[in-house]
């Protein structure tokens, strides 16, 4: 078992996912269109926004998630059902909101909150090897971030990344956000590309090499489908502690 408490992935399992991946790619085209037609949400009732990174705390531990325009998304590694507490960071400090886990398929989960959380737009463009991405997490010492380049391997379907020190022996950092920052734009324009899901060790002639694995755009479209009723959703609640 690896440092992020994930089972190793076999070559057969990885190749078996290729067919499903092709189906997901076809779905991405229609999802991208759906994203384009939804209007940007306003900032009703928000305090000064800081970071879409969320701490998801369950009875069995904690992991990270991200708040997007289509709701909270996380991997459910500490629980797949039941109550949770979501901690969001604003400019004036943390806010803890109770919620309940909702599965959305593909190993992804979401949850509703009464208030609008700091949020980020999603990207459905699969990055090519060498693309610069930004990985952001939060641990007991506070927020951390690293820029790194996407790695590829013919034996693995999906996004691979180098492993920063904050993700060594850190199971509570599962779900850290992986973002793409548009060229010439600042970090405030970042778009969610995926969530850190664990690590994988690959053998080569030069030895063994470990990489981060990422649940990426080919799975995050499930959140958009789950939120297809976005335009009919209730209005956000005004509460004294968030005005």
N, C-alpha and C positions, 0 to 999 in steps of 0.2 A: 504494500500500500504506500502511496506516495505522500509527500509532505502536505498536500492539500486534501488528503483523505479521499482521493478518488481512485477507483480501480483502473488498472492499466487497460488500454484499448488494444484489441487484437487487430492484426492486418485484415482478417476476414470480416470483422465487424465494420471496419472502416470502408472496405470496398463494397460491402452490402448496402452502405448508405448512399452510394452514388446514384442509384436509380431514384430513390426518394428525393435526393438533392435536385435532380433535374426537374422533378415535378414542382418542387418549391421555387426553383428559378422561374418557371413559367408563371407561377402565382405572383411573383414579385412585381411583374410588369403591371398587373391590375391593381396591386396594392399601392404602387407608386402613384398611379393615377388617383386612387382614392385619397391618398395623403395630400395631393395637390389641390383637390377640390374642397377640403375641409378648411375653413377660415382659421386664422391664428386666434388662440384663446386670449382673452384680456387678462388683466392683472387685478381683478376685483378682489378686494379684501386681503391682498398679500402685504406682508411686511417687506422690508428690503430683502430681496432674494439673494442667496449666496451660492448655493451649490445643490444640484439635483441628486447628489449621493445620499442614500438613506441607509440607516441601520435598521435591519429587520430582526427583532428579538422575539424568540419563541420560548416555550418551556424547555427546549433541548439545547438552546444556545443562541448565537447570533450570526448573521451573515449580512452582506451588503445588497442593495438594490438601487434602482434609479427611477426617479419620477420623470415621466415623459408627457408629451401632449396627449397621449392616449392612456395615461394612467401609470401606476406603479408596476414595475416588472422586476422579478427576482427569480432565483433558481430553486427555492424550496429545499435546500440541502439540510436544513435543521428541522423542517416540518412541512408537510404537504396538505395539512388541513388544520382547522382550529383557529383560536384567537392569536393575535400578534400585537406587538407594539412597534410603531414606526417612528423613528427619531429623525427629524429633518432639521437642517441647520439654516437659520436665517441670519441676517446681518446683526441682529441684536441677541442672538443666542439660539439654543435648541428648543424644539417643540416636539412633544411626544403625543402621538395620536393612536388610539386603539382601533383595531380593524380585524377582519377575518379573511383568511386565505381563500382565494378562488383559483382553481387550476384552469389554464387556458390551452393546455396541450403542449406536446413537444418538450416536456420537462421545464416549462415556464409557468410562473404563477403571478397573480396580481392581487390587489386589495384596494378597496375604496376607503377614502378618508372624508371626514366632514368638511375639511378646509382644503383649499388649493395649495399644493406643495410646490416648492421650487422645482422647475421642470425644464426639460430640454427637448429639442426636436430630434427625431430619429433620421438616420440615413440608411437607405436600402441598396446602396452601391457597394458591391463586394470589392474589397481592396485588393490590389495586385501586390505581389511580393516587392518589398522595398518601400511601400507606402509608409509615410510617417504617421503614427497614431499617438494619442495621448491617453495614458491609463491613469485613472484617478480613484483613490480609495480613502478610507478613514479608519484609523485605529485609535488605540488609547492615547497616543501622542498627538493626535489631530489629523488633519488632512495631509495626504501625500500625493504626488503626481510624478510621472515619468514619461518622457517622449521616447519612443522606440520605433523600430521598423518591423513591418510584417515579414515573417519568414514563411517559406513554403517547403514542403517535402512531398514527393510523389506518393508516399505511402499514407499520407494523411489528407483527408478531405476537410477543409476549413482553415480558419485563421490560426496561425502559430505566432508566438511572440517570445522574446527573451524573458527571463525571470528576474525582476528587480528584487532587491533585498527585502522589501516590505512584504513580499509574497512567499518568502521562504518560511516554512513551518508556520503558516498563518491561515488556518482554516476559516477564521472569522472574516477573512478578506475575499472569500468566494463571492462573486457577484460584483466585484469592482467594475466600474464602467470603462469601456474602451471607446474612445471618441476620435473622430476625424475633424481637424480644424481646417476650414477652407483656406486656400492659399491667399495670403495677404490680409487675412482677418485675424482678430484676436481670439483668445480662448473663450470669450463670452459668446462667440459664434459657433462653438463646437457643436457637433451632432453625434448622437449616440450610435455607435456602430455595433456594439455587442457587450457581453458580460463575461468576465473571466470565470471560466468553469472548472479549472484545475490545471494539471500538468501531465505531460507525457514524456517518457524517455525513449529515445530512438537510438538504435545501434548503427554504427557506420564503420568503415575501415579505420577511421581515426579514433574510434572509441564510442562512448555513450554521451549523448547530448540531451539535456532536458529543456523543454519549452512549455510556455503557458498555452493552454487551449482556450478557445473563445467561442461562446454561443453567439453567432453573428446574425447578419441581416436575413439569412435564409430561414431563420426561426422566429425572429422578432416580428415578422409580419402577422404572427398569430395574435399579438396584442391589438393590432389595428382592426383585425376581423372581430375580435372580442368586443371592441369599442365601436362597432359600426353604428350604434345608436347615439353617437356623441352629440349630434345636433339636437336630439330630443331629451338629453339628460337634464336633471334638475339644476336649478341655479345654485351657485355656491352659497354656503351659509356665512352670514356676517356674524363674527364673534368678537367680543371686546378685546380678547387677548391677541387678535391678529390684525386689528385695524391700525 
